[in-house]
Amino acid sequence: MFSKKNKWHLTATSLGVLYAVALLIFAADVFNHEQNIAQTFYDILLHLLPTAVVLFIVVVAYNRPLIGAIIYLALGLMYIITGWASMHWTAHVLIAGPLLLLSALYITAWKSIK
């Protein structure tokens, strides 16, 4: 699995996990509010959902790089299209940029495995 021809696959998978960890930072703002425990628990679950989705896609892409590349590409483009008018361009670079990079890396990995 860790042969030289699979370096793209290992890189894409590692960066996918690191991206999921980076998304965990956004869950930290839940604790800044004055609210009850039930609402805090609900907010934590809501904030951890993107991380769970990204980790699920990492697992799928680990086994099927082309499917992972397509899903990452679709998520990145969907984020850009839905938030184009309402968000600053830096939000697109920080959130959708890594998704598009992961898509490119998984396509490269798929081509190198094939």
FENTA-V454700 format. One record per helix or strand of 3 or more residues. SS is the DSSP state (H for helix, E for strand). FROM is the first residue (numbers start at 1). TO is the last residue. If there is no record, write none. Layout:
SS | FROM | TO
SS | FROM | TO
This chain:
H | 4 | 32
H | 37 | 63
H | 65 | 83
H | 89 | 113
